[in-house]
Amino acid sequence: MADTHRDDPAGLRSLPLPTRPAFWRSPVRGVRFTAVLGVVLLAGLTLLFVTGLLSYAAYNPGLAAVNDKTPDKGWLGFYLFDWPTGPHWLYRLNQGVHVTLGIVLVPVLLAKLWSVIPKLFALPPARSIGHALERLSLLLLVGGALFEFLTGLLDIQLEYVFPGSFYPLHFYGAWVFFAAFTAHTVLKLPRALRVLRHGMPSGDTDELASPDPAEPTVSRRGALVVVGAGSLLLLLTSAGRSFDPLRRTALLAPHGGADPGTGPNGFQINRTAAKAGIVPAETGEHWRLILTGPAGELRLSRKELAAMRQHGAALPIACVEGWSTSDQWWSGIRLRDLAVLAGCSGDAPGVLVESLQRGGSFRMVALRENQVRDGRSLLALGVNGAELSPDHGYPARVIVPAAPGVMNTKWVSRLTFGEL
């Protein structure tokens, strides 16, 4: 009789190692279960990628260096276009879908990763060059997905604990992830669809199913219901941040800065005047708007601006973090009228907007010609029939239809019309 102690001195054969298929005993795992999750992620992640690219285009990064937070993007910016001003809720819809969908997909992504985790430990790690390349693409796929979801979730909660700026990290990470995601889809989608339509082919091996499954506590269908219920719960506790009647239900959504209170200025903000370093002495009676253009430089007090013809527009504020307000009624001077005052004739040119705040990624922003020409684009002095509060940009702020919130500069100090 063989000496089993001598043949296996450390008892390695009896250890529950994750490299052994029998280690993974859940009866829920299987190719069909994974295929269902994969198809959901195919649709969801594709929409997530497209809305993310559109969000980046909304910043008009090709217009001026101050708008471009990824200056080394090269050909990755091939798709950029002039962001429109209509419909006025365009960015609100795009970013609301992007952030809410990202939150809702978290349970699906985690379930998908759980369903295929045995393959991470499969030996040998590479059976061929082709298999090694496939494993490398999976590393980029899984790592990219976790990186994108983690940085996105931290951003919408205003927790910037990652090194570097969110904009390039999330932008370049998205391209790396989607390249791996596309390669994985090309390789796996045909089989996934066959399994969903016809089941496992006769004689084919379900490589994800356990060879020694434990007693089931939930069926595969029940597990999918649990995942769906988790996504539904996240939807209910996230989506309301863009809808006034449901804001109190948005427990997990981005909440921005301090409670804005009630009244005409009682709507969402991200950065208060105090957080931006704005002090009353800068916004008091000595404040002047510096207007620059072909006519030279003008310095206008708030009283002089208020004496000019006022216009109104109903526009929301929509932030990259996914929250937005309902339409607020803004009043002030049209940007195109200020362009004429600055000496611009004919079509209104673009404008460089500068804020009193001393720091921040968007202390200065550039707006396109179409944004200046739009009659709803204002240098706002008031909102909802009242003066702007300090936190909403007193003494004057820019408001532009369909633009990201950070493009609607608060505490404006200078407008420079002309070539950007």
N, C-alpha and C positions, 0 to 999 in steps of 0.2 A: 504494500500500500504506500502511496506517495506521502511524503512528509509535507502536509499542507502548510505547516508553520514555516518550513524552510522554503517552499515554493512562493509563499506570500507572507514574508516575515512581518511586514507592517500591517497586514490585514487590509491592504489597499483595495482588494476586490470587493470587500464588503462595505466600503465607504460610499456614502451617497454623493458621488461627484457630479457636478452639473454637466460634465462632458459626456455622461452616460444618458442615453434616451430615457431609461427607466427612472431617472431622477425627477423628470417632469411628469407628474401623474394626474394633472387636471384633465378630466374628461371633456372639458369645454373646448380645449384647443383642437384645431383642425383646419384643413385648407378652406373649407366652405365658410367657416366662421371668420377667418382672416380675410377671405375674398369679399365678404359683405362689408366689413370695415374698410377695406381698401378702396372699394368703389365709392363709398361715402367720402373718404378722404380725397379721392381723385377729383370729385366735383368741388368739394369744399376748399381744398388747398389751391386749386386752379383759380377759383373766384377770389380767394384771399390774395394770391399773387397779382392778379390783374388789378384789383382795387388798390393794392399797395403801390403798384407802378403809377396808377392814376393819381394817387395822393401825392407822389413825388412830383409828377408833372404839374400839379396845381401850384407848386411853389415857383413855377417859371424859372427853373434853375439855369436855363440857357440864356436868360435875359441879362443877368448881371452877376458879378462875383459875390455880392452880398447875399443873393438868394441861394447860391449853390453851396451846399454843405458836403458835396462829394465831387470836388474838382478834378479828381483823377479817374473819373468813371469811364472816360474814353468812349468806345463804341457801345457801352452799356446804355448810353443815353440816346441810342438811335431812334427811339420811338417818340421822343419828346415833341410836344406841340404847344401852340399858344392856347393856354387855358382859357375857356370861355367865361363869360359873366352870367350866362343863363342856361338853364333855369337857376334862379337865385339860391335854391336849396341843393344844388348839385354836390358841392363838397360835403354838406351835411349828410346827404344820403350815402355818398361814397364812403366816407370815413365811419359813419355809423355801421354800415354793413361790414366794413373791414374789421373793426374792433370787436363788434358783437359776434361775428362769425368766428373770429379767432378764439374768443372765450368759449363759445359753444362747442368748438371742435376739440377742446382739451380732453374730455373723457374718451372721445373716439380715438384720438392719437395715442393716449396712454393704453387703451385696450388693444389697439393694433400692435404697439410695441410689446405688450405683455404676451400677445398671442404668438409672436415669432421669436421670443427671447431664447428658446432652446437652440435655434440656429446660430446664435452668437457664440455658443460654446461648442459647436460641432467640430469634431476632429476627423481628418486633418484640417488645419485652417485654410489650406489651399490645395486643391487636387490638380490644378493646372493653371496656366497663365490666365486663361479666360475666367476660371473660377476666382483667382486672386483679384482680377480687375472687378469682378462682380462684388466681392467682399469689400473692396475699397470703396466702390460706389455706395454700398450700404452704410459704411462708416460715415461718408459725407452726408448721406440721406438722413440717418438717425441723428448725427451730431448737428447737422444743419437745422433739422426740425426742432430739436430741443433748444438750440441757440435762439432761433427766431421766436419761438413761443415764449421763452424765458425773458428775452429782452423786451418783447412786445408787452408782456404782462407787467413787467417792472415799469415800463414807460407810462402805461395808462394809469398807474398808481402814483406817478411822479416820484418814483424811487430810482434815482440815477446812480446806482451803486456799481455799475459796470465801468471798466476803464475806457476812456475816450468818449467821443460824442455818439449819441444814439443814432443820428442820421446815417453816417457812413457804415457803422456796424450793422445796422438793420438792412440797409440797402445792399451792401455787398454780400452779406449773409444770405439774403433772399435769393440772389442770383446763384450762389454756390448750391444752396439747397434745391432750387428749382431745376438746375441742370442735372443733379443726381436724381431728383424725383422724376424727371422726364425719362432718363435712361432706365430707371426701375420700372416705370409704367410700360415702356416699350417691351421690356423683357417679360413682365409678369401679367399684364392685362389680358392677353389672349387666353391664357389658361384660366385666369380668374373668371372670365365671362363664360368659358365652357363649363366650369364647375358649377356656376350659379344657374346656368340653363339646363344642364343635363346631369348634374351630380358628378361624383368621382367616377371616371371610366373604369370599367371592369378590369381587374388585374393591376390597376395603378395603385401605388402606395401613397397613403396620406402621411407625408413626412412630418407633419406637425402634430399628429395624433399620438398620444402616449401609448407605448406598447404594453404598459401595465397600468391602466387608468384606475384611479381611486373611485370609491362609490360616489356617484353624482349627488351634489346638493342643489344644483340648478342646471337646467337644460341649456343648450346653446341658444335656443330662442329666448329663454329667460334671461341669459346673460346679455343678449342684445337689447332686451327691454330695459335692463338695468343701466346700460350705457346710454340708451336713448333718454331715460328718465333723468340721468345726470346732466345731459346736454340741455334738456328742457328746463331743469331747475336753474342752470346757469343763464339760460336765455331770459327767464322770468326775473332773475335778480341782476340783470345787466342792461337789458334793452331800454328800460324806463328812463335812463338818464337823459334821453333826448326828447322825452314826452312829459310835459308838465303834469298831467294827471297821475303819471306812474312814477314820478321821481323818487318817492319814498320807498318804492319796492326795489330800487336799484341798489341793493346792499353791496354787491361786489363790483360795481362799475366805478370808473374814475370819478372822483368827487371834486377834483380841482382844489382851489384854495379855500379860504375861510368862508363861512356861511355869509352870503351876500345880504341877508336880511330881507326886508319887505319894501314895498313902495316902488316907484318908477325905476329905480336902479337895483331892485332886488332880483337879479338874475346872475347866473353862473359867472365866475371869474377863475382864472388860474393864478394870476400874480397880482398881489395888492400893491398899492403905491408904496407902502413902507418896505415891502420885500424888494421892490425895484429900486429903492434908494431915492425915491422922489420926496422932496421936502417942501412944505408949504411956501417957503420963500421963492422957490423956483416957479411956482404956478400962480403966484399972486398978481398984484397989479403991475408988477414990473415985467411980467412975461410978455414976450413978443413972438409972433410967428414970423420967421424969416422966409420970404418968398423970393426965389431966385429963378431967373430965366433970361430970354433975350433983352427984356426991358431993364435988366440990372437987378438990383436987390431992393426989396421992399420989406419994411418992418411994420407989422400990423398988430395992434392990441386986440384983446378979446372984444372990447367994446366996438372997435371998428369992424371986426368980423361980424358981430351980432347985428350991426347996422346994414350989412349987405343983404341982398335978397336971399331968403332962406328957402330951402327945399326939404322935402321929406321922403323917406323910403322905409318900407317894412322889410327888414333883413334879419336873419339869425346870426349868431356867433357859433361857429363849428370848429372844434379843436382837433388836432392830430390825435390826442388821447382818446377820442371817441365820444366825448360828451358834446352836446350842443344845446342851444336855447331855442325856444320858439321865436317867431318873428317879433322883433322889437321895433317900435316906431322911432327912427332916428331923424333928427333935424339938423341942418347946417348948410354949408355952401358947397355947391357941386365942384368937384375937382376940375372939371372942364372949364368952369367959370374962372377958377383961380389960374388955370393955364393961360387963359386970355389976359387976365390981369398981369401975368408975368411976361406978357409980350409974345405969346405963341399965337400965330395966326393959322387959319386952316384947321386941319386935323390936329387934335390935341396930341402932344407927344407923350412919352412915358415920363414918370416922375420918380425921383429918389426921395423917400420919406425917412426922416431922422427923428429919433425920440430923445427926450430928456434923460431917459435911463442910461446909465453909463456902461452897463454890461449886458450880456445875453446874446444868443445867437442871432436874434432878429431885432437888434437895436436900430438897424437900418434895413429897409426893404426897398426893392424896385418894383413898380407896377407898370404893366404894359399899356400900350396905347388904347387897346380896347377897354381896359379897365378904367382909364381916365375918361374916355369918351362916354361911357355908360352914365346916363343921367341919375342913376341910383347911387353912384360912387360919391361919397360926401366926405368933407372935413366936418365931422359932426361936433356940434356944441351942446346938444341936448339929446335926451332919449325919453320916450314915453311922456312928453310934455313937461319934463323937468330938466334942470341943468345936469350935466354929467357929474357923477360923484368922482372923488379922487381915484377910487379903485377902478372906475370905468374910463379913466383917461383925461379927466379935467386938467387943463382947460380946453383941449381939443384932441380928437382922435380921428383916424381914418376908418371908414367902413365901406367895404367893397362887396358886391354880390358874388357869391359862389367861391370866395377866397378862404383859405385856411385862416383860423383865428389869429395866428401870429403875424399874418400879413395886414391885419387891421390894427395898425400901430396906435398905441396909446401915448399920451403925453407928448404930442407932436411938437417939435421945436423948429423944423425946417422942411420946406418942400422945394426941391430943385427940379424944374421942368426942362426937358431937352434930351439930347442924346445921352444914353446911359452906357 
